[in-house]
Amino acid sequence: MECNGFPCRESMEVLKVEPEHLAAFTLPEEALEFQPEGEDVYLQLSSGILERRLHSNVAFSAEEEKALQNLRTEARRTGKRFSPEICQEATRYLSATRGNHQKALSLMEATENWRRSYFKDGPLCSADLAEDMSHGFAYFVGRDRALRPALVFRASRVPEQWRKDYDVDRLLRVLIFCMEVMLRFMLVPGKVETSCLIVDLQDISTKDIPVSLLREIHQLFTAHYPCRGFRFYVCNVPRMLMAISHVAKNLLTERQKLKVRVLSDVCELLEDFAPHQLELDLGGSRPLAKTFLPFPLGPGPFYPGSAPRLCGVTNLHKASGLEEAREEVERHKAEASGLSPSSIDTRQDTISGRLTSNSRSPDSFEALSQPWAFREGDEVEVWSMSQHAWVPGVVQAVFAQNSIADGYQVPAGTLKISIPRGYKWIPQDLIGSNVRRAMVPTSSIAEQCKEIANQGRVLLSVSLVEEPDDQHPPRCSQSPGSEISDRCIRGAWFCL
């Protein structure tokens, strides 16, 4: 039996995760269509060494193909047999050993022996690890701009008793669980294959930094999960150690410098992450996580500076394959937009469309920015990113509390607005820049304002100098002597 050209042996069961221990956005829909390019695929170092980031469903160079063939030949000659998981990782071992097929074969054998020994008593079970995970010293919290999962390690949260007893095995067990969950449920071959590690040293003094522990973690990752780490961020570094790190940086190789970033400010993470993918103390906008199983993973988008999408397709990790997952995404988009599957080209105006704080027109104004300023049936205009124009709409629902609607989790403060192409779901923080009341002819502004005020619904902050009649047009108190213009009316502020 062979796998990837290598003599193969039976696979082992190494992981068992209860369905309730996997987050709804363990695998986001963006990962299915993400197109990596440039340094996200491979990096050519100045020394000529190729640092490959993707190893599946990609074309290899002639040199890489030759090294891989030499590795296969050596495995057959020596009678080495590996589980399918390791056979499929062969090029990663070659990359880790700079193309040396003999060293790569030794690493593959070491990993095979380690896995056979570590998992000999059965798989890691999420139910058994729930208590250890609750400490929150290791968990995935989001993804970077290229959708690489970010594993956060908070040294100060390692239980004190574990540190006193130097219970490394218990800690490594949690980290191995995290890595195995990532490999099985969070990656997409040929698109997303690596991860980031954020090491937080907050509340750790220089003398208390677990250097030996960090060394063991590093050895575990490099030996048995080769080339799975894209970048290592170290933040909240003690001042003394920060000074030393600047000197030590000059001693690192080019490859190490690209992988390791010692941050002077956690906000530097926002160069690679969207704010809503990180917690507040890591420079992001998310509240600090309080539960860690399932991992506190949210929806995209993932590009730096983007605002969170209201909702998206959930539980894609349950799909039997990538094609089934893609079909599920298209089906949800069609249902959410009220269109047939063949009409998904207008998906930017559906529930999964991307609205950001930058999606406003040049002449937009600060309209009613609170959801309770609108009621069901109100006629409004909504900014369309795809058309780059305001489109008419009607408020269908105002969600005062966190709710479930149309099969989606809807945050409090959201507006559901029907538009000609379907529906838009506008979160509270984007109402001011993306929703405004429908404009009415200026000739009837005074009458409509008076009628609305009499009904007790809203107050108009721009007061009229006098009641207009045929001889005296309405005048603006913000600009005495001038007639009320369309621009003045747009600048008016309403409140309940």
N, C-alpha and C positions, 0 to 999 in steps of 0.2 A: 504494500500500500504506500502510495506517495502523496505528498502535498507540496505544491510549489516546487516540484522537482527534487524533493528531499525524501529519504526514507522516513515513513511516518508511523507513529504508534497511537494507541487509543487516547482520546482526549480525556481530561479530568474535569469533574464538576467542581468549580472553585467558588461559585457565588450563588446565593439564593436571597432574592429581595422580595419582600412582601409588596403587593401592588400599592398599598397605602403609604409605603415608604419611598415612592418615586413621585417627584413633583410633576405638576401638570405640564410645565415647560422644561422638562428634562431635555427634550430635543425640540428646539424651536423651528418653526417653519422656514425661517431664513436660511438655516443650515442646508436645506435640501437644494436650494438654487444658488447658493453662494459660489462665486467664481474667483478663487484665489489667483493672484498674479504677483509677479515681481518677487520680492523677498519672502512672501508668504509661501512660495513654492520651493525655491532654493536660493542660496546666497553663495556667490563666488568670493572666497577670501583672497586677500592680496597675495597669499602664499600659493594660490592656485588650488587650494583644497575646496572641494564642493561641499557645502553645508546644506544637505537636502532636508526640507521640512515635510514634504509629502512623499509617501512611498507606495501608495496604492492607486491603481487605475491611472498611472502616469507612465510616460515614456522615459526609459533610462538611456543614458549615453552609452556609446560603445565601450568605454572604459568600465562603466558600472556593470554592464552586461557580462563583460569578461570576468570581472571579480566575482559576480554571482555564480557564473558557471564553474569557476575554480572552487568556490565554496561547496557547490553541489557535488563536484567530483571528489573532493576531499572527504565529504561526509560519507559517500558510498565506499570509498577506499578504506576508511577506518571503521565502517560498520555502525556509525552513529545514527540513532533514530530519535526523532523529536515529536512532540505533540503538535497538532495542526497550528495552534496559536503561535508557537515559536517558529515553525516553518514559514509562516506568513510574515514574520518579522525579520527575515534573514538580512534584507538590505539595511535595516536599522543597525544590526550588529556590524555589518561592513562599514557603515558610516561612522560608528563609534570607534572603530579600530583603524580608521583612515584607509580602508580598502584591503587591509591585511586579512586574507581569508583564513589563515591558520589561527590567528588570534580571535577572529570572529567565531570560528567553530568552537573554540574553547569557552567563549562567553555564552554561546548557545547551550553548550553542554552544562555549564554551571547553572544557568537559569533553569534548565530542564530538571536538574537534580534538586535545586531549591524548591521549585513548585511541587515536585513529587513528594518532597519531605514536608513542606509547610502545609499542604492541603491533604495530607494522607489521612487525617481523621475526619475529613468531610469539608464541605464548602463553608465560607464565611456567610453567616445568616444575619440579615438586618435586624431581626427580632432580638438576637443575642447581643448585638452591638448597640442597641438603642440607649442603654444607660450610659455607656462610655461616650457615645456621640453627643449626649445631652450637655456635656461640659463645654462644647463649642470651641475646642482648640483647633479643629480641622474640619473644614466643610467647603463645598463649592458655593459661591455666592453670585456669580454672573459670568459674562463672557466679554472678551475684548473686541476690538474693531473687526477682527477676522474670525469672530465667533469661537475663539479658543476658550474653553472653560477655565475659570480662575479659582484655584484652590487656595483658600486662606488658612494660614497657620499662625495662631496666636499663642506665643510662648507663655504668656502670663496666665493663661487659662488651663494649662496642664495642671491637674490636681497636685497640691503640695505633697501629698503622701506618695504619689507616683515618683515625684522628683527625689524625695528622701530615700525611697526604696530603689531608685534608679530602675523603675519598671518600664524599660524600653520596649519590651515585647508587647505590652498592652497598648502602648502608644503607636507602635509601628503597625499593629493589627488594624487600628482605625485608619491609618494612612493607606494601607494595602486595600482595605475595603473601598475607600474613596477612589483609588486608581482603577480597581476592577469594575466599579460601577460606571466610571467614565468610559472605559474601554468598551463596555458592552452596550451602554445606552446613550452616550452623549456625543459620540463622534460620527463622522460621515466619511468613509474612505474616499480619498482623492480631493476632499474639500476641507475638512476639519479633522486633523489627526494629532494635534499637540495641545498642550495646556500651559497655563501660566501658574506660577506659585508666588503668592504674596506673603512674605514673612513679616509679621507685625511684632516689634520688640517693645511696644508700649508697656510702661510700668515694669520694665526689666532693667536692673542696674547692670553696669559693665561686668561686675564680678559674678552676677547671676545668669549671664547669658549661657545657655546650655550648648557650649561649643561641641562637646563630644556627641551630644544628641543630634545636633544639626549635621555633624559629620556622618553619623550612621544613616540619617535620612538621605543625605546626598549619595552615599554609597549604594543604598537600596535602589534609589531611582535610576542611577546611572548604570548599575550592573544588570538589574532585572527589568527595567522599563526604559531601555536605551532610546535616546532621541525622541522622547515624549515630552520633554520640557522645552518650550519655546523661549521663555524668559523667566528669570527669577527677580522679583522686586523685594527689596528689603527696606522697610519704612519704620519711622519712629525710633531711629537708631540713637543710643545715648551719645551725648556730645563728644565725649572722649573717643569713643569708637569711631564716630564720624570723621574726626581728624585723622585717625589712623587709616581709615578706609581710603582717603584721598591719596595717601602714600602707597598703600597696597595696590591700588588700581593700576599703578604703573608697572607692577610686576605680573599682571594678568596677560594671558595671550589674547590675540585678537578675537578668537572664538569665545573666550570667557568674558571679554568685555561686552560682546554683543548679547550675551545671555544674562549677565548680572547687572542690575541697576540698583545702586544704593541711593535712595531718595532723600533729599534734604527737606522736602515738603510732600505730604501725601497727595496734594493737588496735582502733582506731576503725573499721577496715575490717569488723570483726565485726558492726557495726551493720547492714551490708548483705549480708554473706556468711556462709555456713555455714563453720565451721572447716576442714572437710575439703575445701573448695574453694580454700583458700589454702595456700601453703607456710609453713614455720615462721617464716622471717624476715619474713613479711608478716602475722604474727599468727595464722596458721592452724595446723593440726595435720599437714599433709602434709610429708613429707621434701622437701628441696630437689630439684628436677628435675635430672636429669643428661642426659637426651636430650630434644630439642625438636621432632623430626619423626619420628612424628606428635606433635601437641601433647599435652602431659600432661593430658588431660581424663579425669575420673572420673565415676562415676554420682552421682545426687542422693541425698537431697533437697537443696534449695537454700535453704530458709528459715533465717535466722540461729538458731544454737544447736542445729541438728539434728545427729544422728549419721549417719554414712554408711550408705547402704543396702548390704547385702551384695552384691547383684548385680542385674542388670536386663537389659532387652532391648538387644542390641547391634546395631551397624551399620545403624541406621535411616536413615542418610544415603544408603544404597544404594537405598532404595525409590524407585519411579518417581513417586510422588506422596504427598500426605498421607493419602489414604484407604488406600492400600496399607500405609503405615507404621502406621496405626491398627490395621488388620487383623493386622499382624504382632505388635503389642503384645498384642492380645487372644488370639491363638493361643498365644503364649509363656506368658501367664498361665494359660490353660487347661491347658497341658501341665505347667506347674510345680505347679499345685494338684491335678492329677489329676481335675479336674472337666470337664464338658462346657462348651463356649463359652457356653451359655445360663445357666450357674451362676456367672458371674464376679462376682456381687454379693458373694461372700465373699472377694474378692481381698485384703482386708487381712490374712487369715491365710495367705497364700501366700508364695512365695519373694520376690515383689516388694513385700510389705507393709512398712510403715515402722515400724521399731522405733527408739525414741530412748532416751536415758538417763533421760527423764522418764516412760517407759512402765512404771511399777511400781505395784503396788497399795498402798493405805495401810498394810497390815499386812505388806508384803513384808519379808524378812529376808535378810541376807547369807549366801546358801547357798554351795555349792561354786562358786567363781568361776573355776576353771581347767578347761579342757576335759578334761585328763587325769584329773580326778576322776570322770569318767563313762566308762562302757563301753557298747558296743553291747548293746542289750537292757534297759538300765536303765529302770525306770519312773519318770517324772518328771511334774512339773506345769509348764506354760508359761503365762506371762501373756499373755492375749489383749486387745489394745487394743479390738477391735470389741465384744467381750462384756463388757469390763471385769471380767474374772474369770480365775481360774486354771483351765486346762483340762488334762485328762490327756494324756500323751504317752509315747512310747517312743523312746529314743535309737536312731536307725538307723545313724548313722555319726559317727565322731570324726576330724576331719581334722588330723593332726599337722603336715602340711606344706601349702604352697600346692598346690592340686590343680585338676583339671578334673572336674566332676561334673554329670551331667544337662545337659551343654552349657554350663555356667557356670564362670567362674573363681571358685574358692572359696579365701579366705585361710586361712592356717594358724590353728589354734585354733578353727575353726568346728564347731558341732554341727548335725547334721541330725536333726530330731525329727519323728516322725509324730504327727499329731493327728487328731481325728475329721474335720476339714474338709480335710485334705491334709497339707502339710508346713510346718514352720518352719525357717529357717536362721538360727541365732543366732551372731553373731560373738563372739569371745572377750571383748571389752570389755563386752558386754551380758549375758553369762551370769549374773553375780552378781545382776542386778536382774530377770531375766526367766525364770530356770530354777531350780527347786528339786526336791528329791527328793519322790516321792509320799509323802503323809502316811499313817501306819499307826496303827491303834488304840493308844491309850496303854497298854492293859492288857498288850500284848505287847512294849513298848519294850525292857524289860530283856533279855528272851530274845533279841530280834533283835539287839540291840547285842552281846550275848555271842557269838552265832553269827557275826556279821560279823567281830568281832575275832579269833575263832578261825580264821577263814578267811584272816586276814592281809590283808583287802582295805582296811579303813579303821580308824582309831582314833577313839574318841569322846573329845573334849576335856573334856566335862562328866562327871566321874567320879561314880559312885554311892557313897554312904556305906557301904552294906552290901547284901548280896545280898537282894533282897526275897523275902518269902514271903507266905502268906495273911494272917498276923497283922501283918506289917510291910511296908507299901507302900513303893515306891521313893522315895528322898529326893534332893533336889538339893543338890550341894555348893556351888552358887552362892548358895543361900538356905537355910542350915541350918534344919532343923525343918519345912520345908515339903515337901509332896508334889510330885513332878515333874508339872508342868502342861504343857498343850499349848504354852503360850507359851515355857516353858523348852526344850522339845524343839525348837521352831522356831529358838531362838537357839543351838542346839548347832552346833559347827563341826567338820566332818569333813575329814580329809586322808588321802592315801595313805600 
